[in-house]
């Protein structure tokens, strides 16, 4: 009977890949230690090596993205505030809104 498919956490993948990069143990030993298939370790190692440069250049790129998000969110807040004010005025004129605000 086959074991159900498992999803490994990114932390486990990083730990296994880092151990593979160190080279202290063979892939078979690492697979047995971490209870994963040996064929999974090689792609995780390659993925870690490929992604390492991004770790050190991330500071400049991360600052630019939230600034544009903040601008878009401020615009959305303004739009929703305008719509709420319009609907509040329309409902109060129609007598459907109680005079006491929540």
C-alpha positions in Angstrom: 0.0 0.0 0.0 1.3 3.4 -1.0 1.9 6.2 1.5 -0.3 9.3 0.9 1.3 12.3 -0.9 3.0 14.7 1.5 3.6 18.4 1.2 6.9 19.4 2.8 7.2 22.8 4.4 9.6 25.4 2.9 11.5 25.3 6.2 12.2 21.6 5.8 13.1 21.9 2.2 15.6 24.7 3.1 17.1 22.6 5.9 17.5 19.5 3.7 19.0 21.6 0.8 21.4 23.3 3.1 22.5 20.0 4.5 23.0 18.7 0.9 25.1 21.8 0.1 27.3 21.2 3.1 28.2 17.8 1.6 28.8 16.1 5.0 26.4 13.3 4.1 25.3 11.5 1.0 21.9 12.0 -0.5 20.8 8.6 0.7 21.9 9.4 4.3 20.1 12.8 4.1 17.0 11.1 2.7 16.9 8.6 5.5 17.6 11.3 8.2 14.8 13.6 7.0 12.4 10.9 5.8 12.2 12.2 2.2 13.0 10.5 -1.1 16.5 11.0 -2.4 15.2 12.3 -5.8 13.6 15.3 -4.0 16.8 16.5 -2.5 18.6 17.4 -5.7 15.9 19.8 -7.1 15.6 21.5 -3.7 19.4 22.0 -3.6 19.3 23.5 -7.1 16.4 25.7 -6.2 18.2 27.0 -3.1 21.4 27.7 -5.1 19.4 29.5 -7.8 17.5 31.6 -5.3 20.5 32.7 -3.1 21.3 35.9 -5.0 17.7 37.2 -4.5 18.2 37.1 -0.7 20.9 39.7 -0.8 19.3 42.1 -3.4 15.8 42.1 -1.9 16.1 45.2 0.2 15.8 47.7 -2.7 13.1 46.0 -4.6 10.8 45.4 -1.6 10.6 49.1 -0.8 9.3 50.1 -4.2 6.4 47.7 -4.3 4.6 48.6 -1.1 4.7 52.3 -2.1 2.6 51.7 -5.2 0.3 49.4 -3.1 -0.1 52.2 -0.5 -1.1 54.7 -3.3 -3.6 52.3 -4.7 -5.1 51.5 -1.3 -5.4 55.2 -0.4 -7.3 55.7 -3.7 -9.6 52.8 -2.8 -10.2 54.2 0.7 -11.1 57.6 -0.8 -13.5 56.0 -3.3 -15.2 54.0 -0.6 -15.5 57.0 1.7 -17.1 59.0 -1.1 -19.6 56.1 -1.8 -20.5 55.8 1.9 -21.1 59.5 2.3 -23.3 59.5 -0.8 -25.3 56.5 0.4 -25.7 58.0 3.9 -27.0 61.2 2.4 -29.4 59.4 0.1 -30.7 57.2 2.9 -31.2 60.0 5.3 -33.2 62.0 2.7 -35.3 59.0 2.1 -35.9 58.6 5.9 -34.4 55.1 5.9 -31.4 56.0 8.1 -31.9 56.5 11.8 -30.7 59.9 12.9 -28.2 58.5 15.5 -25.0 57.3 13.9 -23.4 54.0 14.9 
